[in-house]
Amino acid sequence: MPVPAPEPDDDLDGATVLDVHLDARHPRLDKALSEALPDVSRARLQALIAAGAVTLDGHILSSGSRSAEPGLYRILMPAPVAADPEPEDMALTVLFEDAHLIVVDKPAGMATHPAPGSETGTLVNALLHHCGDSLSGIGGVARPGIVHRLDKGTSGVMVAAKHDKAHQGLTALFAAHDIERTYIALTRGTLTPERGRIESRLGRSTHDRKKMAVLKTGGREAITDYVVERSFGLPAKKGGAPLAARVACTLHTGRTHQIRVHMASKGAPLLGDPVYGSGPPAGSVRDAIAASGLTRQALHAAILGFTHPITHEPLRFETSPPEDMRDLQSRLEAL
């Protein structure tokens, strides 16, 4: 039985946008683009189309065998990365490990796998040293064992596979959304109502191809349940909103930057988010961020639960946010 395709694992940092204008209709999209871009192989273009990295007038295309209509095609070309990451002896907080998989608490500031600007010091480098030759290669030479990822600035619980069968089993769980994933976020302002579900289409922004956005058409379904656990700071005027909040977000899909985009779309971007944090928070919140030392988006993957793909044992892991988020929350509580 074929294994379902995993969630897209888009790497936006260092990507290049290529524009191709086709004047006439062509029977195959991949062939038309390869003729227009002689330095890019047809196989590479087919892979990019399958990954959702090719758009026509802002709409994501998914099949290279479809006909190519006249228009402006945009291709998000990930920058090349080192093919063979080297093992590096780095400290890992291991929550669980057996012969099949390993669960770790990834620190903020550590990229999941090598990418432009983060060629070393990644979780993959640490896992290669820790796990040695047992690490699965099914995820590609640059991402051995990796089934899902957290942004470099996001801390929290991650699982990696040690061999192909475990990798396939975990990939199937993630593709079927049969995973419990809850994140803790500290946001600018709060959400109304205090408990709800956000359902939207997420895809690359038509204004900035390196960002994700809520789309009216195209993109992929994204579902986040949220609960406002705490609100901080008295509103400046009667009827105003709190200055900040602690929000628990449960993912039902795993789109790139899903929580960051969903929170921002509701007017409550993550504190410290350098990409989606539109507009500054109140002065007292800015002071709290500076005093806490937070230099990233305030997001922590707190809970990861799943059925072990080999032993079928139910597993669930929960960790507290790291010091920078805990310190920031304590300062927000004092507002």
C-alpha positions as CSV (number, residue, x, y, z in Angstrom):
1,M,0.0,0.0,0.0
2,P,1.5,3.4,-1.0
3,V,2.3,5.7,1.9
4,P,0.5,9.0,1.7
5,A,2.5,12.0,0.9
6,P,3.8,14.0,3.9
7,E,2.8,17.5,4.7
8,P,4.7,20.0,2.5
9,D,8.0,21.0,4.2
10,D,8.6,24.3,2.5
11,D,11.9,26.1,3.0
12,L,11.4,29.7,2.2
13,D,14.8,31.2,3.4
14,G,17.2,31.9,0.6
15,A,14.7,30.9,-2.1
16,T,14.7,32.6,-5.5
17,V,11.7,33.7,-7.5
18,L,11.8,33.0,-11.2
19,D,9.3,34.7,-13.5
20,V,8.4,33.1,-16.9
21,H,5.9,34.6,-19.3
22,L,4.4,32.2,-21.8
23,D,2.9,33.9,-24.9
24,A,1.2,30.8,-26.3
25,R,-0.6,27.7,-25.1
26,H,1.5,24.5,-24.8
27,P,0.3,20.9,-24.4
28,R,2.5,20.3,-21.3
29,L,3.4,22.7,-18.5
30,D,6.6,21.0,-17.4
31,K,7.9,20.9,-21.0
32,A,7.0,24.5,-21.7
33,L,8.8,25.7,-18.5
34,S,11.9,23.6,-19.2
35,E,12.1,25.1,-22.7
36,A,11.9,28.6,-21.2
37,L,14.4,27.7,-18.5
38,P,17.2,25.7,-20.1
39,D,19.3,25.7,-16.9
40,V,16.6,23.9,-14.9
41,S,15.9,20.3,-15.7
42,R,12.5,19.1,-16.5
43,A,12.6,16.6,-13.6
44,R,13.4,19.5,-11.2
45,L,10.5,21.5,-12.6
46,Q,8.2,18.5,-12.1
47,A,9.3,18.2,-8.5
48,L,8.7,21.9,-7.9
49,I,5.3,21.8,-9.4
50,A,4.4,18.8,-7.2
51,A,5.6,20.8,-4.2
52,G,3.3,23.7,-5.0
53,A,6.1,26.0,-5.9
54,V,4.8,27.0,-9.3
55,T,1.9,29.5,-9.8
56,L,0.0,31.0,-12.7
57,D,-1.3,34.5,-12.0
58,G,-1.1,33.7,-8.3
59,H,-2.8,30.3,-8.4
60,I,-0.8,27.3,-7.4
61,L,-0.4,24.6,-10.0
62,S,-0.1,20.9,-9.0
63,S,0.4,18.9,-12.2
64,G,3.2,19.2,-14.8
65,S,1.2,17.2,-17.3
66,R,-1.5,19.8,-17.6
67,S,-1.6,22.2,-20.5
68,A,0.2,25.5,-20.1
69,E,-2.0,28.6,-20.7
70,P,-0.5,31.9,-21.7
71,G,0.4,34.1,-18.7
72,L,2.9,34.8,-16.0
73,Y,4.3,31.8,-14.2
74,R,6.2,32.2,-11.0
75,I,8.6,29.5,-9.7
76,L,9.9,29.5,-6.1
77,M,13.3,27.9,-6.5
78,P,14.8,26.8,-3.1
79,A,18.5,27.6,-2.8
80,P,20.8,24.7,-3.0
81,V,22.1,23.2,0.3
82,A,24.9,20.9,1.2
83,A,24.1,17.4,0.1
84,D,25.8,15.6,3.0
85,P,25.4,17.2,6.4
86,E,28.1,16.2,8.8
87,P,27.5,14.7,12.3
88,E,28.1,17.3,15.1
89,D,28.4,16.7,18.8
90,M,25.7,18.9,20.2
91,A,23.6,18.6,23.3
92,L,20.1,17.1,22.7
93,T,17.2,17.0,25.2
94,V,16.0,13.5,24.5
95,L,12.4,12.8,25.7
96,F,12.2,9.2,24.3
97,E,14.4,6.9,22.3
98,D,14.2,3.3,21.2
99,A,15.5,1.4,18.2
100,H,12.9,2.9,15.9
101,L,12.6,6.6,16.7
102,I,13.7,9.5,18.8
103,V,11.7,12.3,20.4
104,V,13.6,15.5,21.3
105,D,12.8,19.0,22.7
106,K,14.3,21.2,20.1
107,P,15.6,24.6,21.4
108,A,14.8,27.8,19.7
109,G,17.5,29.0,17.3
110,M,18.3,25.5,16.0
111,A,17.1,24.8,12.5
112,T,15.6,21.5,11.8
113,H,17.8,20.6,8.8
114,P,20.5,22.4,6.7
115,A,19.3,25.3,4.6
116,P,20.9,28.5,3.3
117,G,22.2,30.4,6.3
118,S,21.9,27.3,8.6
119,E,24.2,24.8,6.9
120,T,25.6,23.5,10.3
121,G,24.4,23.4,13.9
122,T,21.0,21.9,12.9
123,L,18.9,19.1,14.4
124,V,19.9,16.8,11.6
125,N,23.6,17.4,12.4
126,A,23.0,16.6,16.0
127,L,20.9,13.5,15.2
128,L,23.6,12.2,12.8
129,H,26.1,12.2,15.7
130,H,23.7,10.9,18.3
131,C,22.1,8.1,16.2
132,G,24.9,7.3,13.9
133,D,24.3,5.0,11.0
134,S,20.8,4.0,12.2
135,L,19.3,7.3,11.1
136,S,16.8,6.9,8.2
137,G,17.7,8.3,4.8
138,I,14.3,8.1,3.3
139,G,13.7,11.8,4.0
140,G,16.6,12.7,1.6
141,V,20.3,13.1,2.3
142,A,19.9,16.6,3.7
143,R,17.0,15.6,6.0
144,P,17.6,12.0,7.2
145,G,14.9,10.8,9.5
146,I,12.9,14.1,9.4
147,V,9.2,13.7,9.1
148,H,8.0,17.2,10.2
149,R,9.8,20.3,11.2
150,L,9.7,23.3,13.4
151,D,10.8,26.8,12.3
152,K,14.2,27.7,13.5
153,G,12.8,30.2,15.9
154,T,10.2,27.8,17.3
155,S,11.0,25.5,20.2
156,G,9.4,22.2,21.3
157,V,8.8,18.6,20.8
158,M,9.8,16.8,17.6
159,V,10.1,13.1,16.5
160,A,12.5,11.6,14.0
161,A,12.7,8.1,12.5
162,K,15.7,5.8,12.8
163,H,14.9,3.5,9.9
164,D,12.7,3.4,6.8
165,K,9.8,1.4,8.2
166,A,9.4,3.8,11.1
167,H,9.8,6.8,8.7
168,Q,7.0,5.4,6.5
169,G,4.8,4.8,9.5
170,L,5.3,8.3,11.0
171,T,4.8,9.9,7.5
172,A,1.5,8.1,7.2
173,L,0.3,9.4,10.6
174,F,1.2,13.0,9.7
175,A,-0.4,12.7,6.3
176,A,-3.6,11.4,7.9
177,H,-3.4,14.2,10.6
178,D,-3.5,11.3,13.1
179,I,-1.2,13.3,15.5
180,E,-1.9,15.4,18.6
181,R,0.0,18.7,18.2
182,T,-0.6,21.6,20.6
183,Y,1.5,24.8,20.7
184,I,1.7,27.6,23.2
185,A,1.8,31.1,21.7
186,L,2.1,34.5,23.3
187,T,0.2,37.0,21.1
188,R,-0.2,40.8,20.7
189,G,-3.7,41.4,21.9
190,T,-6.1,38.5,22.1
191,L,-8.7,36.6,20.0
192,T,-12.5,36.9,20.1
193,P,-14.2,34.6,20.9
194,E,-11.7,33.1,23.4
195,R,-12.2,29.6,22.0
196,G,-12.7,28.7,18.4
197,R,-11.5,27.2,15.2
198,I,-9.8,28.9,12.3
199,E,-10.3,27.3,8.9
200,S,-8.8,28.8,5.8
201,R,-6.8,28.2,2.6
202,L,-3.0,28.8,3.1
203,G,-0.5,29.3,0.4
204,R,2.3,31.6,-0.7
205,S,1.5,35.3,-0.6
206,T,0.9,36.9,-4.0
207,H,2.7,40.0,-2.7
208,D,5.7,38.4,-1.1
209,R,6.6,34.9,-2.4
210,K,8.7,34.1,0.7
211,K,5.7,34.5,3.0
212,M,2.6,32.4,3.5
213,A,-0.9,34.0,3.6
214,V,-4.6,33.3,3.9
215,L,-5.9,33.0,0.4
216,K,-9.4,33.3,-0.9
217,T,-8.8,30.7,-3.6
218,G,-6.0,28.2,-4.1
219,G,-3.6,27.1,-1.4
220,R,-4.3,24.2,0.9
221,E,-6.8,23.7,3.7
222,A,-5.5,24.7,7.1
223,I,-7.3,24.1,10.4
224,T,-6.3,25.4,13.8
225,D,-8.3,25.2,17.1
226,Y,-7.4,27.7,19.7
227,V,-8.1,28.5,23.3
228,V,-7.1,31.8,25.0
229,E,-5.7,30.5,28.3
230,R,-4.7,33.9,29.8
231,S,-5.0,37.6,28.9
232,F,-2.5,40.2,30.1
233,G,-2.7,44.0,30.6
234,L,-5.7,46.2,31.2
235,P,-7.0,47.8,28.0
236,A,-6.2,51.5,27.7
237,K,-9.8,52.4,27.4
238,K,-13.2,51.0,28.4
239,G,-14.2,48.3,26.0
240,G,-10.6,47.9,24.7
241,A,-8.8,44.6,24.3
242,P,-6.1,43.1,26.6
243,L,-2.5,43.9,25.5
244,A,-1.4,40.3,25.1
245,A,-2.5,36.8,25.6
246,R,-1.3,33.2,26.1
247,V,-3.0,31.0,23.5
248,A,-3.0,27.2,23.1
249,C,-3.2,26.2,19.4
250,T,-4.0,22.7,18.3
251,L,-3.1,21.8,14.7
252,H,-5.4,19.6,12.5
253,T,-3.2,20.3,9.5
254,G,0.5,21.1,9.2
255,R,0.9,23.9,6.8
256,T,4.0,26.0,6.7
257,H,3.8,28.8,9.3
258,Q,0.2,27.8,10.0
259,I,-0.1,29.2,13.5
260,R,1.9,32.3,12.8
261,V,-0.3,33.2,9.8
262,H,-3.6,32.2,11.5
263,M,-3.0,34.2,14.6
264,A,-1.9,37.2,12.5
265,S,-5.0,36.9,10.3
266,K,-7.2,37.3,13.5
267,G,-5.3,40.4,14.6
268,A,-3.3,38.7,17.2
269,P,0.2,38.0,15.7
270,L,2.8,36.3,17.8
271,L,5.0,38.5,19.9
272,G,8.5,38.7,18.5
273,D,7.5,37.4,15.1
274,P,9.9,39.0,12.6
275,V,7.8,38.1,9.5
276,Y,4.1,38.1,10.5
277,G,4.1,40.5,13.5
278,S,2.5,43.4,11.7
279,G,2.4,46.5,13.9
280,P,4.2,47.0,17.2
281,P,2.6,45.9,20.5
282,A,1.9,48.4,23.3
283,G,5.0,50.1,24.8
284,S,4.7,48.1,28.1
285,V,4.7,44.8,26.1
286,R,7.7,46.0,24.0
287,D,9.5,46.6,27.3
288,A,8.6,43.2,28.6
289,I,9.9,41.5,25.4
290,A,13.2,43.4,25.6
291,A,13.6,42.6,29.3
292,S,12.9,38.9,28.7
293,G,15.5,38.5,26.0
294,L,13.0,37.1,23.5
295,T,14.5,37.4,20.0
296,R,12.1,35.1,18.1
297,Q,8.4,34.4,17.6
298,A,6.9,33.4,21.0
299,L,5.9,29.9,19.9
300,H,6.5,26.5,21.6
301,A,5.5,23.1,20.4
302,A,4.3,21.9,23.8
303,I,2.5,18.6,23.1
304,L,3.1,15.8,20.6
305,G,1.1,12.6,20.8
306,F,0.9,9.7,18.4
307,T,0.8,5.9,18.2
308,H,4.2,4.3,17.8
309,P,4.4,3.2,14.2
310,I,6.2,-0.1,15.1
311,T,5.1,-1.1,18.6
312,H,1.7,0.6,18.4
313,E,2.2,2.0,21.9
314,P,0.4,5.2,22.6
315,L,3.0,8.0,23.2
316,R,2.4,11.5,24.4
317,F,5.1,14.1,25.3
318,E,4.6,17.5,26.9
319,T,7.2,20.2,27.7
320,S,7.0,23.7,29.1
321,P,8.1,26.7,27.1
322,P,11.7,27.6,27.5
323,E,13.1,30.4,29.7
324,D,12.6,33.3,27.3
325,M,8.9,32.6,26.9
326,R,8.4,31.9,30.7
327,D,10.2,35.1,31.6
328,L,8.1,37.1,29.1
329,Q,4.9,35.6,30.4
330,S,5.7,36.5,34.0
331,R,6.4,40.1,32.9
332,L,3.1,40.2,31.0
333,E,1.3,38.9,34.1
334,A,2.6,42.0,36.0
335,L,1.2,44.5,33.5
